Amino acid sequence: MKPKYTIAVTGLNNTDNPGPGVPVIRALREAKDFDVRIIGLAYENLEPGIYMKNICDKVYQIPYPSTGSDELMKRIEYINEKENIDVLIPNFDAELFTFMKSEEKLLKMGIHTFLPTIKQFEERHKSELMKFGKKYNIDIPFSKSISNLSDIKNIQYEFEYPVLVKGKFYDAYLAYNPAQITEYFNKISAKWGVPVIIQEFIRGTEVNVIALGDGKGNTIGAVPMRKQYITDKGKAWGGITLGDENLLKITKKLIKETKWRGGMELEIIKTHTDKYYIIEINPRIPAWVYLAVGAGQNIPEALVKLTLGENVEPFKSYDTGKMFIRYSYDLIGDISQFEKLSITGEL
């Protein structure tokens, strides 16, 4: 008889800027070696994953990490007393630091996590990416962090237009002049704070890799893909798996040298001269994870096994030419569901 685990998952927003929670849950429900009871953890009461059938067995609203880690941990403790959570899978960059810092506290509650170390998390920040590239001998576009509007006047002397303007957690915009940089700086800093990162724009094809490291330098899984359709927010609305050995070599080298622990996504630009520039390293499972599952690597299942201390053999292959396409779907619910979650924080 297969074991059954209670797994708490965040990131239930499944809009035009989707979170990884729903595809992670879909992958876990298809796990071959265990069954699951899924506890959804929602920050907003209109996250679509709350209301989708066969996604969450129960949903709890939790406070944003910005309210303070103590408030978030108190809420997790309350939920755990009722649900006896075995594994917690956070899926947002902005919440990871709180959960990493609280790893021992969570373990005392019986909740297991498998996250990057704080050092790993900090050194791959967008603002630190150039140092990261030098340390591990990988190609990174030239970038600079700015914290106020007065820094913008010097951009023209250090960069060629256009440039990318990026938030420290999310959002990226292409700017062609100082006025656009100012506009995007104000927009991003109001949402995510400073610094805002100015990054050299590399022309080429954007490719991505989802990967899972065991914390000892071994790559358990890795699947590269190319975005086929991109939204105005830069999110993949369609993609196809690639058989690019260079992408796999870059990924395995990075995981080996950093001893990466947990899921990650590499965002890479491949130039017409076949040079590869890493433009971002996201320290968690990406929203297109279900493509990897469809290609033969159930990365969330392997992540849960690692979390619970099991010995996990690396995936040996994946299917190339597998495609995913996202679509919009109108969910019909009842106002009573919304009211119950809003009033009690549970559904």
C-alpha positions in Angstrom: 0.0 0.0 0.0 1.4 3.4 -1.0 2.0 6.0 1.8 -0.1 9.1 1.9 1.4 12.5 2.6 -0.2 15.7 3.6 1.5 18.4 1.4 0.9 22.2 1.8 1.5 24.2 -1.4 1.5 28.0 -2.0 1.2 29.8 -5.4 -2.4 29.1 -6.3 -2.8 32.1 -8.6 -3.3 30.8 -12.1 -3.8 34.0 -14.1 -1.8 35.6 -16.9 1.1 35.8 -14.3 0.7 32.2 -13.1 2.1 30.8 -9.9 3.6 27.3 -9.9 1.2 25.9 -7.2 -1.5 24.4 -9.5 0.9 22.5 -11.8 2.9 21.4 -8.8 -0.3 19.9 -7.3 -1.3 18.3 -10.6 2.2 16.7 -10.7 1.9 15.4 -7.1 -1.5 13.9 -7.8 0.1 11.9 -10.6 2.9 10.6 -8.3 3.5 6.9 -8.7 5.0 6.1 -5.3 2.7 7.9 -2.9 -0.8 9.4 -2.5 -1.4 13.0 -1.4 -3.8 15.2 0.6 -3.2 18.7 -0.6 -3.5 21.8 1.6 -3.6 25.0 -0.4 -2.1 28.1 1.2 -3.5 31.2 -0.4 -2.5 34.9 0.1 -5.5 36.3 -1.8 -9.1 34.9 -1.7 -9.5 35.1 -5.5 -6.5 32.8 -6.4 -8.1 30.4 -9.0 -6.4 27.3 -7.5 -8.7 27.7 -4.5 -11.8 27.0 -6.6 -10.5 24.5 -9.1 -11.9 21.0 -8.8 -9.5 18.2 -7.8 -6.7 20.6 -6.9 -6.8 21.3 -3.1 -8.5 19.1 -0.5 -8.6 22.2 1.8 -7.5 25.8 1.6 -6.3 28.2 4.2 -5.6 31.9 3.8 -2.2 32.9 5.1 -0.7 36.4 5.8 1.9 37.9 3.4 5.5 37.5 4.6 5.7 41.3 4.7 3.4 41.3 7.8 6.3 39.6 9.6 7.6 36.0 9.9 6.1 35.6 13.3 2.5 36.2 12.0 3.1 33.7 9.1 4.6 31.0 11.4 1.7 31.4 13.9 -0.7 30.8 11.1 1.2 27.8 9.8 1.3 26.4 13.3 -2.5 26.7 13.6 -3.0 25.0 10.2 -0.6 22.2 11.1 -2.4 21.5 14.4 -5.5 20.7 12.3 -3.8 19.1 9.3 -0.6 17.4 10.4 1.4 18.6 7.4 4.3 16.4 6.2 5.8 18.6 3.5 5.6 22.3 2.7 6.4 23.5 -0.9 6.6 27.3 -1.1 6.5 28.6 -4.7 7.1 32.3 -4.6 10.5 34.0 -4.5 9.2 36.7 -2.0 8.2 34.1 0.6 11.2 31.8 0.4 13.5 33.7 2.8 10.9 33.5 5.6 10.5 29.8 5.1 14.2 29.1 4.8 14.9 31.1 8.0 12.1 29.1 9.7 13.3 25.7 8.6 14.1 24.4 12.1 10.9 25.8 13.5 8.9 24.1 10.8 10.8 20.8 11.4 9.9 20.9 15.1 6.3 21.0 14.0 6.9 18.0 11.9 6.9 19.9 8.6 9.7 19.1 6.2 11.0 21.5 3.5 13.7 21.1 0.9 14.8 24.7 0.0 18.0 26.4 -1.1 20.3 27.5 1.7 20.2 31.3 2.6 23.7 31.6 1.0 22.5 30.0 -2.2 19.4 32.1 -2.3 21.3 35.4 -1.6 24.2 34.9 -4.0 22.0 34.4 -7.1 19.9 37.5 -6.6 19.6 39.6 -9.7 21.6 42.4 -8.0 24.4 39.9 -7.3 24.3 38.0 -10.6 27.5 39.4 -12.1 29.5 38.4 -9.0 27.8 35.0 -9.2 28.9 34.7 -12.9 32.5 35.5 -12.0 32.6 33.1 -9.1 31.3 30.1 -11.1 32.7 31.1 -14.5 29.4 31.5 -16.4 28.4 34.2 -18.8 26.1 36.9 -17.3 25.0 40.2 -19.0 26.4 43.4 -17.6 24.1 44.8 -15.0 23.9 47.5 -12.3 21.6 48.0 -9.3 20.1 51.5 -8.8 18.3 52.7 -5.8 17.1 56.2 -6.7 16.2 58.3 -9.8 19.4 60.3 -9.8 21.3 57.1 -10.8 19.5 57.0 -14.1 21.4 59.8 -15.8 24.6 57.7 -15.8 22.9 54.7 -17.6 23.6 56.1 -21.1 27.4 56.1 -20.3 27.4 52.5 -19.1 24.8 50.8 -21.4 23.6 50.8 -24.9 19.8 51.1 -25.4 17.6 49.2 -25.1 18.1 48.0 -21.5 16.1 45.7 -19.3 14.7 47.2 -16.1 14.0 44.5 -13.5 12.5 44.2 -10.1 14.4 42.3 -7.4 11.7 39.6 -7.2 9.6 39.9 -10.3 8.8 42.1 -13.4 11.0 43.1 -16.3 10.6 45.8 -18.9 12.5 46.8 -22.0 13.4 50.5 -21.9 14.7 52.5 -24.9 15.4 55.8 -23.2 15.8 57.5 -19.8 12.2 58.5 -19.6 11.1 54.8 -19.9 13.7 53.8 -17.3 12.2 56.4 -14.9 8.7 55.1 -15.6 9.6 51.5 -15.0 11.8 52.3 -12.0 8.8 54.0 -10.3 6.5 51.2 -11.2 8.8 48.4 -10.0 10.1 50.1 -6.9 6.6 50.9 -5.7 5.7 47.2 -6.0 8.9 45.4 -5.0 11.1 48.1 -3.4 14.7 48.8 -4.3 17.2 48.0 -5.7 16.0 48.0 -9.3 18.3 46.2 -11.7 19.4 47.6 -15.1 20.6 44.8 -17.3 22.3 44.7 -20.7 19.9 43.5 -23.3 21.3 40.4 -25.1 19.7 39.7 -28.5 18.9 36.0 -29.1 16.5 33.3 -28.3 15.2 32.9 -24.7 15.5 29.3 -23.4 14.8 28.0 -19.9 15.7 25.0 -17.8 13.8 23.5 -14.9 16.1 21.6 -12.6 16.3 19.8 -9.2 19.4 19.6 -7.1 19.9 17.2 -4.2 22.0 19.6 -2.1 25.1 17.4 -2.7 26.0 18.5 -6.2 23.9 16.0 -8.1 21.3 17.0 -10.7 18.2 14.8 -10.1 16.2 16.2 -13.0 16.6 18.8 -15.7 14.4 19.7 -18.7 15.1 22.6 -21.1 12.4 24.3 -23.1 11.9 27.2 -25.5 9.0 29.6 -25.1 6.7 29.4 -28.1 4.3 32.1 -27.0 5.0 34.9 -24.5 2.5 37.2 -22.7 3.0 40.9 -22.3 4.3 40.1 -18.8 7.1 38.0 -20.4 5.5 34.7 -19.2 5.5 31.5 -21.2 2.0 30.7 -22.5 3.3 27.9 -24.6 6.6 26.1 -24.9 8.4 23.1 -26.3 11.1 20.8 -24.8 14.5 21.0 -26.4 17.3 18.4 -26.9 20.1 21.0 -26.2 23.1 19.3 -24.5 24.8 22.6 -23.8 21.9 23.7 -21.7 22.1 20.5 -19.7 25.9 20.9 -19.3 25.5 24.5 -18.0 22.8 23.4 -15.5 24.7 20.3 -14.2 27.9 22.4 -13.8 26.0 25.0 -11.8 24.3 22.5 -9.6 27.5 20.6 -9.0 29.5 23.8 -8.1 26.8 25.4 -5.9 25.5 22.2 -4.5 22.1 23.5 -5.2 19.3 22.3 -2.9 15.8 22.1 -4.3 14.1 23.3 -7.4 15.4 26.0 -9.7 14.8 27.6 -13.1 17.5 29.1 -15.3 16.5 31.8 -17.8 19.1 31.9 -20.6 19.6 33.8 -23.8 21.2 31.8 -26.6 22.8 34.2 -29.2 23.1 33.6 -32.9 26.7 32.7 -32.3 25.6 29.9 -29.9 26.8 31.7 -26.8 24.7 31.2 -23.6 24.0 34.0 -21.1 22.2 33.3 -17.9 19.9 36.3 -17.3 18.1 35.0 -14.2 18.2 32.1 -11.7 14.9 31.6 -10.0 15.3 29.6 -6.7 12.1 27.5 -7.0 10.0 25.4 -9.3 8.7 27.4 -12.3 5.1 27.7 -13.4 5.7 25.6 -16.5 6.8 22.5 -14.4 4.0 20.4 -15.8 5.8 20.3 -19.2 8.6 18.5 -17.5 6.1 16.0 -16.0 4.7 15.5 -19.5 8.2 15.0 -20.8 8.8 12.2 -18.3 10.3 13.9 -15.3 8.0 14.3 -12.4 10.1 16.9 -10.6 7.6 17.7 -7.8 7.4 13.9 -6.9 11.2 13.7 -6.7 11.3 16.9 -4.6 8.9 15.4 -2.0 11.1 12.2 -1.8 14.2 14.3 -1.3 12.3 16.3 1.3 11.5 13.2 3.3 15.1 11.9 3.2 14.6 9.2 0.5 17.4 8.3 -1.8 16.4 9.5 -5.3 18.0 8.3 -8.5 18.5 11.0 -11.2 16.2 10.9 -14.2 18.1 9.5 -17.1 16.1 11.1 -20.0 13.1 13.2 -21.1 11.1 13.5 -24.3 12.0 16.3 -26.7 9.4 18.0 -28.8 6.7 17.9 -26.0 4.6 21.1 -26.0 2.5 22.9 -23.5 -0.1 25.5 -24.2 -2.0 27.4 -21.5 -5.6 28.4 -21.8 -8.2 30.5 -20.0 -11.2 28.7 -18.5 -14.2 30.2 -16.7 -14.7 28.7 -13.3 -18.2 28.9 -11.9 -18.4 29.1 -8.1 -20.7 30.5 -5.5 -20.4 33.7 -3.4 -20.8 31.5 -0.3 -17.3 30.0 -1.0 -15.7 33.5 -1.3 -17.5 34.6 1.9 -16.5 31.6 3.9 -12.8 32.0 3.0 -13.0 35.8 3.6 -14.6 35.4 7.0 -13.0 32.2 8.4 -9.8 32.0 6.4 -10.6 28.4 5.5 -12.5 26.6 2.7 
